[in-house]
């Protein structure tokens, strides 16, 4: 197909995507804190959910809907408030249900399943208006307008970004979980790790609400 990505587009985009995904930011910070507090499986599940949320932003960017959201102050503010409140709720829930871990195991986090954490990560990313802005600014830079079908090129770029983010977030969750299992040998510390993870969610939610 004429508008399939060329190596000249693919490799620079992949390199930039990896660097941006690994750079300190809300998503990998959330995955890291959750993995340390609750263990490998929970951190990886939340991270994969965050990566899957990128599919939503890819579709919005490819169809031009994301640009309409950004252009509408009402729509963008509504999305920002919803995203901020959701992160606040996640953080307060984590703090509320924090409990000491059994020796050698991370905190339970209220017994949440990996599937539920995946859904929470997906929703937290999908309704984040700052990610909408990022995709609108980042993906088109690698589109070759001369080859036509810009929407299809953006869709391919977004899918590639999602795949590399899923791999890197899973690795971050795996690393954080291994670290958390070591730290959780002290039950009192694991309780505070769980509360700290909730606090990070609260701070990021408040930051999003206070943003313009």
DODREN-845197 format. One record per residue: residue number from 1; x, y, z of N, C-alpha, C, O in turn. Coordinates in Angstrom, 3 decimals. Each point is the difference from the previous one (the first is absolute). Layout:
BEGIN
<NUM <X Y Z> <X Y Z> <X Y Z> <X Y Z>>
...
END
This chain:
BEGIN
<1 <0.854 -1.190 0.000> <-0.854 1.190 0.000> <0.889 1.238 0.000> <1.016 0.043 0.693>>
<2 <-1.402 0.959 -1.470> <0.837 1.164 -0.209> <0.311 0.734 1.306> <1.102 0.526 0.162>>
<3 <-2.056 -0.484 0.765> <0.188 0.809 1.195> <0.510 -0.801 1.201> <-0.074 0.471 1.135>>
<4 <0.597 -1.691 -1.384> <0.660 -0.717 1.088> <1.256 0.764 0.406> <0.646 0.640 -0.830>>
<5 <-0.311 -0.715 2.102> <1.153 0.748 0.497> <1.283 -0.468 -0.666> <0.201 -1.195 -0.217>>
<6 <0.660 2.147 -0.104> <1.314 -0.297 -0.548> <1.019 -0.089 1.135> <-0.214 0.568 1.071>>
<7 <1.327 -1.280 -1.302> <1.041 -0.055 1.034> <0.452 1.381 0.460> <0.332 0.184 1.171>>
<8 <-0.314 0.789 -2.084> <0.421 1.355 0.350> <-0.965 0.654 0.983> <0.390 0.900 0.743>>
<9 <-1.652 -1.346 -0.731> <-0.965 0.471 0.985> <0.037 -0.869 1.253> <-0.048 0.493 1.127>>
<10 <0.135 -1.790 -1.358> <-0.172 -0.980 1.064> <1.081 0.089 1.079> <-0.319 0.103 1.185>>
<11 <1.577 -0.141 -1.578> <1.085 -0.096 0.984> <0.181 1.283 0.822> <0.173 -0.088 1.216>>
<12 <-0.207 1.283 -1.836> <0.070 1.210 0.834> <-1.181 0.115 0.958> <0.161 0.430 1.142>>
<13 <-1.362 -0.820 -1.614> <-1.178 0.069 0.858> <0.126 -0.961 1.179> <-0.320 0.356 1.134>>
<14 <0.784 -1.567 -1.405> <0.129 -0.986 1.066> <1.031 0.447 1.032> <-0.217 -0.153 1.202>>
<15 <1.331 0.702 -1.664> <1.032 0.480 0.920> <-0.535 1.131 0.876> <0.217 0.008 1.212>>
<16 <-0.916 0.945 -1.828> <-0.565 1.114 0.761> <-1.065 -0.484 0.982> <-0.090 0.502 1.120>>
<17 <-0.711 -1.472 -1.540> <-1.068 -0.523 0.862> <0.571 -0.674 1.246> <-0.509 0.185 1.106>>
<18 <1.566 -0.964 -1.297> <0.615 -0.692 1.136> <0.564 1.004 0.999> <-0.181 -0.144 1.209>>
<19 <0.863 1.156 -1.722> <0.571 1.014 0.887> <-1.093 0.747 0.758> <0.141 0.264 1.194>>
<20 <-1.221 0.074 -1.876> <-1.089 0.724 0.645> <-0.720 -0.869 1.022> <-0.413 0.494 1.050>>
<21 <0.260 -1.775 -1.342> <-0.677 -0.900 0.931> <0.820 -0.206 1.265> <-0.551 -0.102 1.096>>
<22 <1.877 0.040 -1.251> <0.875 -0.217 1.151> <0.247 1.273 0.799> <0.393 -0.069 1.164>>
<23 <-0.618 1.234 -1.776> <0.209 1.256 0.719> <-0.978 0.086 1.165> <-1.149 -0.422 -0.132>>
<24 <1.584 0.963 1.276> <-0.895 0.110 1.165> <-1.284 0.745 -0.353> <0.041 1.118 -0.515>>
<25 <-1.156 -1.734 0.790> <-1.292 0.595 -0.308> <-1.088 -0.670 0.811> <0.273 -0.971 0.705>>
<26 <-1.513 1.465 -0.786> <-1.080 -0.540 0.826> <-0.226 -1.499 -0.172> <-0.157 -0.710 0.993>>
<27 <0.136 0.209 -2.238> <-0.322 -1.408 -0.217> <1.035 -0.933 0.614> <-0.344 -0.889 0.779>>
<28 <1.633 1.096 -1.135> <0.989 -0.936 0.537> <0.203 0.198 1.506> <0.402 -0.930 0.699>>
<29 <-0.679 2.144 -0.196> <0.069 0.220 1.444> <-1.099 -0.776 0.723> <0.231 -0.571 1.066>>
<30 <-1.413 0.554 -1.649> <-1.105 -0.760 0.590> <0.284 -1.497 -0.030> <-0.240 -0.706 0.979>>
<31 <0.751 0.231 -2.103> <0.323 -1.424 -0.117> <1.081 -0.388 1.008> <-0.088 -1.039 0.654>>
<32 <1.102 1.887 -0.540> <1.100 -0.270 0.928> <-0.488 -0.042 1.442> <0.332 -0.927 0.739>>
<33 <-1.109 1.914 -0.339> <-0.464 0.054 1.386> <-0.950 -1.143 0.321> <0.047 -0.571 1.089>>
<34 <-0.908 0.243 -2.042> <-0.950 -1.087 0.238> <0.711 -1.350 0.049> <-0.347 -0.859 0.810>>
<35 <1.347 0.674 -1.682> <0.754 -1.247 0.019> <0.746 -0.189 1.304> <0.015 -1.101 0.550>>
<36 <0.606 2.159 -0.046> <0.724 -0.087 1.271> <-0.962 -0.314 1.136> <0.307 -0.805 0.879>>
<37 <-1.473 1.443 -0.902> <-0.944 -0.159 1.107> <-0.730 -1.338 -0.037> <-0.278 -0.571 1.055>>
<38 <-0.041 0.052 -2.255> <-0.887 -1.163 -0.070> <0.599 -1.223 -0.690> <-0.593 -1.078 0.045>>
<39 <1.747 1.221 -0.677> <0.627 -1.177 -0.583> <0.028 0.000 -1.516> <-0.602 0.852 -0.654>>
<40 <1.319 -1.835 0.109> <0.248 -0.055 -1.440> <-1.265 -0.085 -0.826> <-0.189 0.782 -0.932>>
<41 <-0.679 -1.723 1.262> <-1.190 -0.236 -0.820> <-0.903 1.232 -0.024> <-0.542 0.358 -1.046>>
<42 <0.382 0.285 2.196> <-0.859 1.174 0.061> <0.614 1.178 -0.753> <-0.700 0.715 -0.717>>
<43 <2.013 -0.513 0.880> <0.662 1.077 -0.731> <-0.056 -0.213 -1.495> <-0.258 0.941 -0.751>>
<44 <0.497 -2.183 0.298> <-0.044 -0.304 -1.424> <-1.413 0.159 -0.556> <-0.177 0.490 -1.115>>
<45 <-0.831 -0.904 1.890> <-1.380 0.105 -0.461> <-0.402 1.455 -0.192> <-0.618 0.354 -1.003>>
<46 <0.972 0.486 1.971> <-0.336 1.415 -0.117> <0.762 0.628 -1.170> <-0.557 0.801 -0.750>>
<47 <1.836 -1.168 0.597> <0.801 0.533 -1.093> <-0.548 -0.384 -1.362> <-0.044 0.831 -0.907>>
<48 <-0.370 -2.074 0.756> <-0.574 -0.431 -1.275> <-1.312 0.723 -0.276> <-0.329 0.290 -1.150>>
<49 <-0.425 0.002 2.224> <-1.229 0.779 -0.166> <0.296 1.403 -0.489> <-0.684 0.509 -0.888>>
<50 <1.712 0.129 1.469> <0.397 1.343 -0.445> <0.385 -0.013 -1.474> <-0.381 0.893 -0.757>>
<51 <1.145 -1.919 0.352> <0.407 -0.104 -1.401> <-1.217 -0.192 -0.905> <-0.080 0.597 -1.074>>
<52 <-0.859 -1.427 1.510> <-1.196 -0.241 -0.816> <-0.819 1.273 -0.167> <-0.685 0.173 -1.007>>
<53 <0.755 0.723 1.998> <-0.713 1.273 -0.126> <0.484 0.834 -1.160> <-0.722 0.872 -0.483>>
<54 <1.947 -1.129 0.023> <0.539 0.743 -1.147> <-0.780 -0.289 -1.272> <-0.007 0.812 -0.925>>
<55 <-0.648 -1.959 0.874> <-0.801 -0.329 -1.185> <-1.117 1.023 -0.168> <-0.315 0.411 -1.117>>
<56 <-0.285 -0.002 2.243> <-1.055 1.003 -0.051> <0.523 1.298 -0.604> <-0.663 0.602 -0.845>>
<57 <1.838 -0.170 1.270> <0.560 1.254 -0.507> <0.424 -0.126 -1.462> <-0.058 0.968 -0.758>>
<58 <0.483 -2.167 0.374> <0.353 -0.236 -1.405> <-1.222 0.168 -0.891> <0.066 0.645 -1.047>>
<59 <-1.180 -1.229 1.469> <-1.237 0.105 -0.783> <-0.447 1.454 -0.092> <-0.392 0.468 -1.069>>
<60 <0.452 0.248 2.199> <-0.418 1.400 0.000> <0.877 0.835 -0.935> <-0.498 0.851 -0.737>>
<61 <1.813 -1.106 0.777> <0.907 0.763 -0.850> <-0.198 -0.346 -1.473> <0.006 0.887 -0.853>>
<62 <-0.181 -2.175 0.551> <-0.142 -0.437 -1.388> <-1.280 0.542 -0.634> <-0.021 0.326 -1.187>>
<63 <-1.042 -0.233 1.982> <-1.279 0.465 -0.525> <-0.162 1.519 0.104> <-0.974 0.559 -0.504>>
<64 <1.927 0.101 1.157> <-0.098 1.449 0.160> <-0.871 0.422 1.160> <-0.224 1.193 0.202>>
<65 <-0.280 -2.164 0.578> <-0.877 0.335 1.124> <0.797 0.685 1.107> <-0.498 0.910 0.662>>
<66 <1.747 -1.359 -0.467> <0.831 0.595 1.040> <0.168 1.495 -0.200> <-0.028 0.766 0.963>>
<67 <0.204 -0.344 -2.221> <0.155 1.422 -0.290> <-1.271 0.770 0.355> <0.076 1.135 0.468>>
<68 <-1.235 -1.740 -0.686> <-1.265 0.643 0.357> <-0.126 0.166 1.503> <-0.499 1.018 0.480>>
<69 <0.964 -2.044 0.280> <-0.059 0.078 1.463> <0.881 1.129 0.510> <-0.404 0.774 0.868>>
<70 <1.617 -0.686 -1.418> <0.931 1.041 0.427> <-0.532 1.376 -0.372> <0.185 0.962 0.745>>
<71 <-0.849 -0.863 -1.898> <-0.524 1.286 -0.459> <-1.191 0.462 0.819> <-0.299 1.194 0.036>>
<72 <-0.387 -2.123 0.623> <-1.169 0.345 0.808> <0.414 0.130 1.457> <0.369 -0.987 0.636>>
<73 <-0.429 2.207 -0.106> <0.385 0.216 1.401> <-0.885 -0.800 0.941> <0.479 -0.530 1.002>>
<74 <-1.756 0.439 -1.312> <-0.922 -0.744 0.860> <0.336 -1.480 0.026> <0.057 -0.612 1.066>>
<75 <0.168 0.030 -2.257> <0.302 -1.432 -0.078> <1.324 -0.314 0.676> <0.115 -0.992 0.721>>
<76 <0.885 1.837 -0.952> <1.318 -0.253 0.578> <-0.040 0.137 1.519> <0.595 -0.809 0.712>>
<77 <-1.288 1.823 -0.215> <-0.109 0.195 1.448> <-0.756 -1.157 0.644> <0.376 -0.475 1.072>>
<78 <-1.442 0.025 -1.728> <-0.767 -1.134 0.536> <0.877 -1.236 0.106> <-0.043 -0.714 1.002>>
<79 <0.832 0.463 -2.030> <0.887 -1.168 0.014> <1.074 0.154 1.074> <0.344 -0.964 0.684>>
<80 <0.180 2.168 -0.539> <1.043 0.252 1.008> <-0.539 -0.226 1.409> <0.659 -0.632 0.826>>
<81 <-1.848 1.145 -0.553> <-0.596 -0.159 1.327> <-0.322 -1.463 0.273> <0.232 -0.499 1.101>>
<82 <-0.769 -0.184 -2.106> <-0.319 -1.421 0.178> <1.259 -0.808 0.280> <0.010 -0.856 0.884>>
<83 <1.053 1.129 -1.640> <1.259 -0.718 0.218> <0.598 0.291 1.357> <0.483 -0.912 0.672>>
<84 <-0.505 2.172 -0.253> <0.540 0.362 1.303> <-0.774 -0.635 1.140> <0.595 -0.521 0.943>>
<85 <-1.911 0.562 -1.022> <-0.829 -0.602 1.050> <0.196 -1.513 0.062> <-0.011 -0.592 1.079>>
<86 <0.188 -0.022 -2.239> <0.194 -1.449 -0.008> <1.320 -0.378 0.669> <0.050 -0.961 0.768>>
<87 <1.013 1.703 -1.052> <1.280 -0.272 0.654> <-0.093 0.254 1.502> <0.557 -0.764 0.788>>
<88 <-1.246 1.816 -0.383> <-0.202 0.262 1.420> <-0.728 -1.165 0.658> <0.373 -0.440 1.088>>
<89 <-1.398 -0.050 -1.743> <-0.777 -1.116 0.555> <0.868 -1.252 0.138> <-0.060 -0.692 1.016>>
<90 <0.866 0.404 -2.044> <0.887 -1.149 0.065> <0.966 0.126 1.171> <0.236 -0.968 0.723>>
<91 <0.323 2.165 -0.536> <0.949 0.209 1.082> <-0.635 -0.140 1.365> <0.567 -0.641 0.885>>
<92 <-1.732 1.228 -0.700> <-0.681 -0.088 1.293> <-0.421 -1.436 0.312> <0.037 -0.425 1.155>>
<93 <-0.438 -0.316 -2.185> <-0.341 -1.403 0.203> <1.220 -0.804 0.448> <-0.093 -0.855 0.880>>
<94 <1.250 1.147 -1.508> <1.220 -0.716 0.365> <0.395 0.304 1.438> <0.392 -0.901 0.742>>
<95 <-0.492 2.161 -0.349> <0.336 0.376 1.377> <-0.975 -0.629 0.986> <0.398 -0.493 1.055>>
<96 <-1.660 0.515 -1.404> <-1.039 -0.535 0.890> <0.171 -1.495 0.239> <-0.192 -0.477 1.119>>
<97 <0.553 -0.264 -2.164> <0.084 -1.462 0.115> <1.416 -0.501 0.279> <0.249 -1.205 -0.029>>
<98 <0.673 2.119 0.296> <1.371 -0.420 0.288> <0.032 -0.884 1.243> <-0.670 0.273 0.997>>
<99 <1.468 -1.344 -1.082> <0.113 -0.932 1.122> <1.390 -0.612 -0.012> <0.585 -0.171 -1.070>>
<100 <-0.045 -0.162 2.233> <1.334 -0.623 0.041> <0.014 -1.310 -0.778> <-0.971 -0.756 0.016>>
<101 <2.071 0.502 -0.688> <0.150 -1.246 -0.761> <0.461 -1.109 0.918> <0.571 0.237 1.065>>
<102 <-0.833 -1.453 -1.504> <0.587 -1.143 0.690> <1.486 -0.062 -0.320> <0.409 0.441 -1.074>>
<103 <0.394 -0.965 1.956> <1.453 -0.026 -0.236> <0.342 -0.583 -1.366> <-0.457 -1.085 -0.361>>
<104 <1.276 1.830 -0.399> <0.458 -0.484 -1.306> <-0.940 0.252 -1.139> <0.283 -0.364 -1.141>>
<105 <-1.453 1.012 1.452> <-0.965 0.259 -1.055> <-0.395 1.468 0.019> <-0.037 0.622 1.061>>
<106 <-0.262 -0.061 -2.245> <-0.394 1.403 -0.047> <-1.384 0.207 0.570> <-0.738 -0.957 0.233>>
<107 <0.391 2.203 -0.012> <-1.325 0.314 0.527> <-1.079 -0.452 -0.963> <0.221 -0.079 -1.208>>
<108 <-1.392 -0.217 1.754> <-1.076 -0.565 -0.820> <-0.759 1.038 -0.793> <-0.584 -0.312 -1.038>>
<109 <0.585 1.562 1.523> <-0.740 1.041 -0.712> <-1.479 -0.257 -0.017> <-0.676 0.300 -0.984>>
<110 <0.155 -0.860 2.080> <-1.427 -0.254 0.075> <-0.422 -1.215 -0.793> <-1.194 -0.190 -0.228>>
<111 <2.130 -0.641 -0.202> <-0.345 -1.225 -0.707> <-0.427 0.220 -1.440> <-0.705 -0.842 -0.557>>
<112 <1.103 1.940 -0.065> <-0.379 0.263 -1.384> <0.620 -1.019 -0.941> <1.157 -0.387 0.160>>
<113 <-1.936 -0.042 -1.139> <0.504 -0.951 -0.978> <0.827 0.727 -1.051> <-0.104 1.217 -0.154>>
<114 <0.930 -1.977 -0.569> <0.800 0.585 -1.076> <-0.898 0.534 -1.113> <0.309 1.025 -0.608>>
<115 <-1.412 -1.710 0.340> <-0.920 0.463 -1.046> <-0.594 1.360 0.363> <-0.168 0.865 -0.860>>
<116 <-0.143 -0.691 2.135> <-0.565 1.282 0.427> <1.041 1.107 -0.092> <-0.318 1.118 -0.405>>
<117 <1.551 -1.416 0.774> <1.066 0.995 -0.099> <0.300 0.338 -1.458> <0.316 1.145 -0.321>>
<118 <-0.414 -2.142 -0.562> <0.170 0.258 -1.436> <-1.053 1.003 -0.474> <0.320 0.951 -0.712>>
<119 <-1.565 -1.165 1.106> <-1.077 0.903 -0.416> <0.221 1.400 0.565> <-0.269 0.997 -0.670>>
<120 <0.759 -0.929 1.907> <0.240 1.309 0.612> <1.126 0.737 -0.707> <-0.088 1.210 -0.208>>
<121 <1.148 -1.924 -0.165> <1.084 0.620 -0.744> <-0.459 0.478 -1.363> <0.377 1.084 -0.446>>
<122 <-1.195 -1.896 -0.218> <-0.522 0.365 -1.316> <-0.820 1.281 0.084> <0.178 0.914 -0.805>>
<123 <-1.085 -0.853 1.790> <-0.873 1.167 0.128> <0.793 1.239 0.407> <-0.250 1.097 -0.501>>
<124 <1.212 -1.278 1.416> <0.806 1.144 0.452> <0.743 0.637 -1.159> <0.128 1.224 -0.050>>
<125 <0.365 -2.029 -0.881> <0.714 0.531 -1.158> <-0.962 0.535 -1.050> <0.242 1.052 -0.592>>
<126 <-1.332 -1.777 0.361> <-0.910 0.336 -1.096> <-0.688 1.344 0.205> <-0.337 0.669 -0.977>>
<127 <0.120 -0.254 2.237> <-0.712 1.265 0.234> <0.951 1.118 0.423> <-0.440 1.035 0.501>>
<128 <1.725 -1.241 -0.699> <0.981 1.027 0.350> <0.153 0.968 -1.175> <0.533 -0.387 -1.040>>
<129 <-0.987 1.629 1.181> <0.057 0.929 -1.142> <1.430 0.353 -0.406> <0.237 0.379 -1.147>>
<130 <0.720 -0.499 2.073> <1.384 0.314 -0.349> <0.567 -1.032 -0.968> <0.884 0.313 -0.798>>
<131 <-1.389 -1.538 0.867> <0.436 -1.015 -0.952> <-0.633 0.275 -1.372> <0.616 -0.251 -1.036>>
<132 <-1.841 0.764 1.043> <-0.624 0.419 -1.265> <0.885 1.040 -0.690> <0.273 -0.096 -1.197>>
<133 <0.170 1.090 1.973> <0.884 1.036 -0.551> <1.305 -0.592 -0.510> <0.493 0.374 -1.064>>
<134 <0.060 -1.302 1.839> <1.277 -0.605 -0.391> <-0.124 -0.713 -1.339> <0.854 0.172 -0.870>>
<135 <-1.890 -0.958 0.695> <-0.155 -0.754 -1.247> <-0.228 0.940 -1.180> <0.502 -0.242 -1.098>>
<136 <-1.259 1.312 1.328> <-0.241 0.953 -1.088> <1.278 0.722 -0.406> <0.163 0.371 -1.162>>
<137 <0.746 -0.170 2.116> <1.243 0.715 -0.307> <1.090 -0.917 -0.511> <0.819 0.403 -0.826>>
<138 <-0.804 -1.649 1.316> <1.125 -0.898 -0.270> <-0.178 -0.810 -1.278> <0.892 -0.004 -0.849>>
<139 <-2.003 -0.669 0.694> <-0.177 -0.916 -1.130> <0.106 0.683 -1.366> <0.671 -0.535 -0.882>>
<140 <-1.308 1.697 0.669> <0.060 0.602 -1.346> <1.405 0.379 -0.452> <0.239 0.163 -1.197>>
<141 <0.696 -0.021 2.137> <1.362 0.360 -0.391> <0.658 -1.082 -0.860> <0.956 0.275 -0.724>>
<142 <-1.466 -1.488 0.805> <0.600 -1.124 -0.721> <-0.863 -0.448 -1.184> <0.245 -1.049 -0.596>>
<143 <-1.244 1.844 0.268> <-0.851 -0.293 -1.156> <0.620 0.625 -1.249> <0.384 1.169 -0.003>>
<144 <-0.298 -1.966 -1.048> <0.488 0.486 -1.298> <-1.217 0.437 -0.818> <-0.683 -0.825 -0.607>>
<145 <0.426 2.128 0.602> <-1.197 0.519 -0.658> <-0.014 -0.304 -1.491> <-1.068 -0.113 -0.602>>
<146 <2.243 -0.019 0.006> <0.071 -0.254 -1.429> <-0.455 -1.385 -0.398> <-0.230 -0.262 -1.180>>
<147 <0.095 -0.637 2.153> <-0.387 -1.369 -0.310> <-1.501 -0.236 0.193> <-0.503 -1.091 -0.266>>
<148 <-0.206 2.129 0.732> <-1.446 -0.096 0.116> <-0.476 -0.804 1.191> <0.789 -0.640 0.695>>
<149 <-2.120 0.683 -0.467> <-0.677 -0.765 1.056> <0.673 0.211 1.356> <0.490 -0.945 0.618>>
<150 <-0.477 2.190 -0.170> <0.655 0.337 1.265> <-0.646 -0.725 1.178> <0.688 -0.391 0.943>>
<151 <-2.006 0.213 -0.995> <-0.688 -0.683 1.094> <0.493 -1.426 0.190> <0.165 -0.457 1.131>>
<152 <0.070 -0.249 -2.235> <0.489 -1.378 0.075> <1.434 -0.029 0.524> <0.359 -0.894 0.767>>
<153 <0.455 1.850 -1.168> <1.365 0.065 0.519> <-0.002 0.265 1.505> <0.777 -0.606 0.737>>
<154 <-1.654 1.516 -0.276> <-0.105 0.294 1.433> <-0.452 -1.231 0.766> <0.478 -0.255 1.106>>
<155 <-1.398 -0.514 -1.687> <-0.470 -1.223 0.654> <1.147 -0.997 0.185> <0.120 -0.621 1.057>>
<156 <0.715 0.469 -2.078> <1.145 -0.907 0.107> <0.995 0.477 1.059> <0.508 -0.793 0.792>>
<157 <-0.239 2.098 -0.792> <0.923 0.563 0.981> <-0.541 -0.177 1.415> <0.743 -0.350 0.917>>
<158 <-2.023 0.592 -0.748> <-0.607 -0.154 1.324> <0.037 -1.431 0.487> <0.227 -0.249 1.184>>
<159 <-0.452 -0.705 -2.094> <0.061 -1.410 0.376> <1.416 -0.388 0.406> <0.197 -0.727 0.974>>
<160 <0.781 1.212 -1.719> <1.397 -0.279 0.335> <0.356 0.597 1.363> <0.686 -0.634 0.802>>
<161 <-1.154 1.854 -0.547> <0.260 0.629 1.297> <-0.630 -0.823 1.119> <0.607 -0.188 1.055>>
<162 <-1.820 -0.301 -1.284> <-0.693 -0.806 1.012> <0.765 -1.283 0.313> <0.128 -0.382 1.163>>
<163 <0.374 -0.275 -2.191> <0.714 -1.262 0.202> <1.290 0.197 0.788> <0.294 -0.766 0.918>>
<164 <0.477 1.793 -1.276> <1.248 0.212 0.739> <-0.290 0.460 1.427> <0.739 -0.350 0.921>>
<165 <-1.811 1.133 -0.724> <-0.368 0.429 1.346> <-0.424 -1.196 0.845> <0.331 -0.073 1.183>>
<166 <-1.062 -0.866 -1.785> <-0.423 -1.196 0.738> <1.207 -0.793 0.479> <0.036 -0.460 1.141>>
<167 <0.958 0.300 -2.020> <1.200 -0.747 0.370> <0.768 0.707 1.116> <0.395 -0.632 0.980>>
<168 <-0.184 1.938 -1.126> <0.790 0.736 0.983> <-0.725 0.128 1.338> <0.624 -0.124 1.053>>
<169 <-1.934 0.371 -1.082> <-0.751 0.097 1.250> <-0.031 -1.350 0.722> <0.052 -0.054 1.229>>
<170 <-0.137 -1.032 -2.000> <0.033 -1.326 0.622> <1.349 -0.241 0.672> <0.060 -0.564 1.092>>
<171 <1.015 0.987 -1.739> <1.327 -0.166 0.590> <0.167 0.869 1.240> <0.611 -0.427 0.980>>
<172 <-1.155 1.655 -1.018> <0.055 0.867 1.172> <-0.773 -0.623 1.157> <0.465 0.004 1.140>>
<173 <-1.653 -0.542 -1.442> <-0.792 -0.656 1.035> <0.698 -1.220 0.565> <-0.079 -0.265 1.199>>
<174 <0.764 -0.478 -2.057> <0.741 -1.180 0.438> <1.147 0.397 0.926> <0.193 -0.604 1.056>>
<175 <0.559 1.617 -1.457> <1.118 0.477 0.819> <-0.498 0.557 1.331> <0.553 -0.310 1.056>>
<176 <-1.597 1.132 -1.112> <-0.529 0.610 1.213> <-0.544 -1.056 0.952> <0.159 0.103 1.216>>
<177 <-0.807 -1.122 -1.785> <-0.531 -1.068 0.841> <1.095 -0.769 0.706> <-0.136 -0.346 1.174>>
<178 <1.233 0.074 -1.889> <1.122 -0.710 0.623> <0.584 0.823 1.147> <0.352 -0.540 1.049>>
<179 <-0.252 1.864 -1.265> <0.493 0.877 1.060> <-0.982 0.034 1.172> <0.400 -0.040 1.164>>
<180 <-1.679 0.115 -1.491> <-1.016 0.034 1.046> <-0.014 -1.256 0.845> <-0.243 0.071 1.205>>
<181 <0.500 -1.228 -1.815> <0.011 -1.250 0.757> <1.133 -0.025 1.025> <-0.127 -0.589 1.074>>
<182 <1.223 1.233 -1.422> <1.112 0.101 0.955> <-0.372 0.932 1.153> <0.232 -0.302 1.171>>
<183 <-0.809 1.429 -1.536> <-0.353 0.983 1.023> <-1.137 -0.502 0.904> <-0.075 0.359 1.175>>
<184 <-0.806 -1.194 -1.744> <-1.174 -0.452 0.737> <0.322 -1.026 1.074> <-0.899 -0.442 0.716>>
<185 <2.148 0.057 -0.589> <0.364 -0.891 1.093> <-0.184 0.686 1.348> <0.008 -0.646 1.048>>
<186 <-0.173 1.965 -1.094> <-0.326 0.756 1.204> <-1.447 0.470 -0.138> <-0.255 0.978 -0.702>>
<187 <-0.704 -1.650 1.355> <-1.426 0.311 -0.178> <-0.344 1.467 0.234> <-0.841 0.557 -0.706>>
<188 <1.485 0.078 1.696> <-0.298 1.406 0.254> <0.376 0.878 -1.175> <-0.715 0.949 -0.324>>
<189 <1.834 -1.259 -0.316> <0.437 0.771 -1.154> <-0.940 -0.192 -1.178> <-0.290 0.948 -0.728>>
<190 <-0.185 -2.172 0.540> <-0.901 -0.272 -1.118> <-1.291 0.805 0.127> <-0.575 0.418 -1.005>>
<191 <0.121 -0.199 2.242> <-1.200 0.804 0.216> <0.223 1.428 -0.496> <-0.870 0.581 -0.649>>
<192 <2.031 -0.024 0.955> <0.299 1.360 -0.424> <0.274 0.082 -1.499> <-0.262 1.033 -0.616>>
<193 <0.784 -2.100 0.022> <0.171 -0.027 -1.451> <-1.347 0.058 -0.704> <-0.160 0.680 -1.014>>
<194 <-0.800 -1.404 1.568> <-1.350 0.015 -0.570> <-0.607 1.402 0.108> <-0.619 0.498 -0.940>>
<195 <0.808 0.121 2.094> <-0.519 1.353 0.189> <0.724 0.998 -0.902> <-0.614 0.930 -0.523>>
<196 <1.915 -1.125 0.346> <0.774 0.900 -0.874> <-0.480 -0.115 -1.442> <-0.108 1.004 -0.704>>
<197 <-0.183 -2.235 0.262> <-0.525 -0.193 -1.353> <-1.321 0.736 -0.169> <-0.231 0.647 -1.022>>
<198 <-0.639 -0.746 2.032> <-1.265 0.731 -0.043> <0.228 1.495 -0.016> <-0.707 0.738 -0.687>>
<199 <1.703 -0.289 1.451> <0.304 1.430 0.029> <0.452 0.526 -1.351> <-0.321 1.130 -0.367>>
<200 <1.065 -1.944 -0.378> <0.449 0.413 -1.335> <-1.197 0.167 -0.933> <-0.052 0.945 -0.786>>
<201 <-0.905 -1.862 0.876> <-1.218 0.132 -0.797> <-0.725 1.301 0.356> <-0.459 0.725 -0.883>>
<202 <0.360 -0.438 2.182> <-0.694 1.210 0.453> <0.706 1.251 -0.523> <-0.651 0.922 -0.490>>
<203 <1.976 -0.890 0.595> <0.752 1.172 -0.452> <-0.153 0.216 -1.504> <-0.175 1.131 -0.455>>
<204 <0.241 -2.222 -0.318> <-0.136 0.138 -1.449> <-1.416 0.421 -0.383> <-0.200 0.767 -0.942>>
<205 <-0.781 -1.283 1.690> <-1.379 0.416 -0.258> <-0.208 1.469 0.314> <-0.656 0.713 -0.759>>
<206 <1.216 -0.251 1.883> <-0.121 1.409 0.371> <0.719 0.883 -1.022> <-0.470 1.087 -0.337>>
<207 <1.606 -1.566 -0.146> <0.740 0.773 -0.996> <-0.808 0.145 -1.283> <-0.019 1.064 -0.620>>
<208 <-0.645 -2.143 0.232> <-0.805 0.054 -1.219> <-1.188 0.940 0.184> <-0.356 0.738 -0.918>>
<209 <-0.250 -0.762 2.086> <-1.129 0.886 0.265> <0.426 1.469 0.025> <-0.754 0.883 -0.410>>
<210 <1.963 -0.636 0.894> <0.487 1.372 0.112> <0.574 0.530 -1.310> <0.258 1.197 -0.129>>
<211 <-0.058 -2.098 -0.851> <0.588 0.402 -1.266> <-0.950 0.840 -0.823> <-1.189 0.104 0.300>>
<212 <1.748 0.508 -1.367> <-0.822 0.819 -0.895> <0.095 -0.549 -1.411> <-0.618 0.543 -0.916>>
END
